[in-house]
Amino acid sequence: MADHTAFPPAPVAVTFAGAGPGAAAHLTLGAWRALQEADVVIHDRLVGDEVLALIPPHVRRIDVGKEGFGPSTAQSTIDATLVAEALTGARVVRLKGGDCGIFGRLDEEIEALEAARLSFTILPGLTSASVAAASIGQSLTRRGRNRALRIVTGHDMAGFAEQDWRGMARAGEVAAIYMGKKSSRFIQGRLMMHGAAGETPVTVVENVSRPDQRVIAATLSTLPEAVAQVDGPAVLLYGLEPRRARVALTELKEASA
């Protein structure tokens, strides 16, 4: 006879939560609840101030921020901190900017927990590409335009990241390029080398969803100059232009006709 004894699930040692790109309005209800129930929050540098302000005062915070080409907490230190805090029995929330599964080194931290036989759960968050596209009044996919969406990085551990440039250069393609500021000229050269038109729109969205968000409408031919104006973290929306700019351009052409 089968044993149908029900065993209670093991308590979750670490909750990975996506904080969205910055604004508290983009935090999920599940992530907010996890913050309210946490004993300690281990957070990234890019978590928005509005989101950090939602953490109750009694909750301990540990900043393990990383900065591209700048001061950063070593990944091994982050892994060790996660394990050490979870082993105390504390309710740990690992709070990552955007969505924790997109360029968030999630797998490395999960593997550290698994090695220590610690359980985890994942609460996805809104990634910067989705929020940036919404902020310029565009969708990331559109019937008759692009059958796929690429989310790529401008650089990886080996340097500037190589991509399927020939595929990206096709007319109508859309890509969200993360960490692409320093590699913008490289990206421009690779795409144009593979046939991309210089007038292909590229929108630079700096500090996505934050009070100081800035949108710069550019083209592939002017991308490096546009990126040179940007100080904060930015997403490059290749193949998309701000809807207001497109409307304004249409009106200008009609007026001059």
N, C-alpha and C positions, 0 to 999 in steps of 0.2 A: 504494500500500500504506500502510495506516494506521501512524502512528508510535505505538508503545505504550511509548515511553520513560517510565519513572516518575521523577518529580521529587520529591525529599524535601520534606515540608511546611516552610513557613517557620517558624522558631522563634517561639514565643509570647512577645510582649514583656511583656504584662500579663495576669495572671490575676485576674479579679474573683471573690471568694469571699464567700459569705454566712456569717457567724459564728454565726447563730442569735441568740436574744434574750439570752443571757448565760452559761448553764451550759455547761461543756465537753462534757457528755454530749450536747448537741444539735448539736455540730459534726460535719459529715460527714467521712468518711474521706478523700475527695478534698481537702477544704479543709485537713485536718490535713497531708496529704502535701505540699500546695503550700507550707504554712508551713515545713515542714522543709527544702524545697529552695530557699527564697527567699534573695535577697541583701538585699532591702529590703521592708518591710511598711509600707504607707501605710494607716492605720486611722482609723476613726471614734471619736467619744467614747463611743458606746453599745456598743462591743465589750466583752464581759465580761472581768473580771480573770482568770477561770479560762482563758479562751481566750488572752488575751495571755500568760499564763504558759507556754503551749505553744510559743511562738516561741523558737527556739534563741538562746542568749545572743549569738552572733556576728552575728545578723541585725540590721541597722539598722532602727530604727522611726521613722516620721514620723507624728506625731499631727496630723490635719487635722480635728479634731472640730467639730461644729456643735451649737449649743444653741438650741432654739426661743425666740425673744424674748430671747436672750442673746448672749454672745460667740461668734463663729463665724468659721471660716476661709472666706474668699470662695470661691465655686465656681470662679471664674477662676483662683485660686491653686492649688486642687486639680488642676484640669485641667493647668495649666502644670507642676506638680510631677510628675504622672504622666508626661507627655511627656518632661520633662527626665531623669527617672530611667531611663525605658525606652531613651532614646537613648544612654545610656552602655553599654548591653549587659547591664545588671544584670537578674536575674530578679526582677520586681516583682510583688508580690501586693497588690491593693487589697482590703482587708478591711473589709466593711461589716456593720453589725449587722443581725440578722434575715436576710431574703432580699434580696440586692442589687437585685432587680428590682421590689421593692414600696416605693414612696416613697423610693427610694435614689438618685435622680438618675443612674441608670445610663446612660441614653441620652446625657446631656450629656457624660459622661466618655468614652464610646465614640466620640462624634463628634469629640472632641479628638484621640483616638488615630488615628482614620481620617484626619483632616486632616493628620496627621504621617506617614501611611502606616505605622502601627504595628499589629501584629496583637494579638489578644486572645482569651481564652476565658473562659467564665462557668461558675462552680460555684455553683448555687443553694443557698440555705440555708433552714432552718426559719424561717418568719415568726412574729412574736409572736402572731398570732391563733390559729394551730394549737396552740402550746404553752400559751397562756393557757386555751384551751378544755379541753385535756387536763388542766390543773391543777385545774379545777373539776369534772372528771368528766363533761364533756359533749362531744357531737359538734357540729360546725359545721353539718352537714346531717342531716336525719332524714326518713324516709319519712312522708308525711302531714302534715308540719309546714311545712317550707320547701323550695321547689323551686329556690332560688337562695341564694347567699351573697354579701353585699356587703362589700367592703373599701373603706372610704372614709376620707378625711382630714377632720379638724375645721377645718383652715384651709389656705389656699393663699396664693399670692403677692398676691392681691387682698384678703385678710382671711379672715373666717369663710367656709367653703366651702358653697355651695349644693349640695343633692343632690336626688334624686327623693324628696322627702319623702312624697308621697302613696303611692308604692310602698312605702317603708319603713314607713309607718304601718299597713299592712295587718296583721291578726292573723297571728301565726306567722312573720313575717319575722325574719331574723337578720342582723345586721351587726356587723362588727368596725370600730370607729372608732379610728383612729390620731390622735395629736396633737389630742385632743378635750378636754383639761382646761379650757383657757381659754374654749372655745366651748360648754361643757356647757349653760349656760342657753339659749344660742341654739339648740342642738340640741333641747333639751327643748321650747322654745316652738314651733319649726317642726313637730316631730312631732305635738304635741298640737293644733296649729292644723289639721293635716290628718287628725285623727281618731284618733290613737294613744291608747290607754287609759293613764291615769296609773299603773295597777298593772302595766304591762308591765315584766318584769324587765330590769334592766341590771346587769351585774356589772363592777366596776372591778378590774382586776388590775394592781397596781403592781409595777415591777421584776420583770417576768416571768422566772421560772426562776432568779432569783438568790437568795442566802441570805436576803436581806431582802424576799423577795416577800410581798405582802400582798393579800388578796382581800377586797373590800368588796361585800356583796350589797345592792343597792339596787333601786329602781323608777324609772321615768321621772319620777315626781313628786318623788322625793327625790334625783335625780341630782346637782344642783349641790351639795347639802350633802355628799354622799358624796365628790365630787371635791375638795371643799375640804379634806378630810383627807389628801390625797395630795401628796407632795413630789416623788417620782421620776417617771420616765416611766411611762405607763400606757396600757393598751388598754381601751376600753369595749366590752364584749360585749353589744350590744343584743339583747334577746329571749332571753337565756340567764340562768339562775340556777345557783348552785353546787348540785351534786347533793345534797350533804350537807344544805344548807339546805332543799331541797325535801323530802327525806325527813323532816327534823325537823319541818317544817311539817305534813306529812301525819300524823305521829304525834301532834302537838299537837291537830289537828282531831279525830282518832279518840278521843283521851283526853277531849276536852270534849263529845263526842257523847252 
